[in-house]
């Protein structure tokens, strides 16, 4: 049986892309992934993730990685028919349709796993695929842990690319990071393409600037 595991990285940051990844692996080779030390990326160090990245790609039958830029995240949140969960479902479906597994295990971004599964299954070309949607699937299923590592390492590389292009170290891209917070406040107008403009911290800065301009009249 061919099993696919899917997970994401970068759902919450104000800077940079959301990355989704999937791996296709023969069920009998899942133990090999476990033996390699594959687990949820959050349980590994940066160095361990980087070392496992290429090993996972060699160990699995196929893999698929999708980088979703901030503009596409914003478009989804501003549309009438999409939100962040449904955007992830569309990308998860793209991965499943590309890999064509017998079974797909998906880490659910929604509290309502049943509704998320129904939405996802409608997007699949092959309705016979056995789809399992669970919270913490990246912890409980090694195939999802493998996908989480591919997604996280890819997002980290994308963040490093952005840092080089803007010539500044803005930290992790998450608002809990003081470096990110300061960079956003100083540069939100200089590099608008790297920010998620639908995120409240970005919108608050735009609003404050408009109010300041009105106050100047």
Protein Blocks (a to p, Z undefined) as FASTA:
>chain_A
ZZdddddehklbmgdcdddddddddfklmmmmmmnopacfklpcfklmmmmmmmmmmmpm
bdcdddddfklmmmmmmpmkbcfklmmmmmmmmmmmmnopabdcdddfbfblmlmmmmmm
mmpmblmbccdddehklmmpmklmmmmmmmmmmmmmmmmmmmmmnopaebjopaklmklm
mmmmmmmmmmmmlpcfkbmklmmmmmmmmmmmmmmZZ
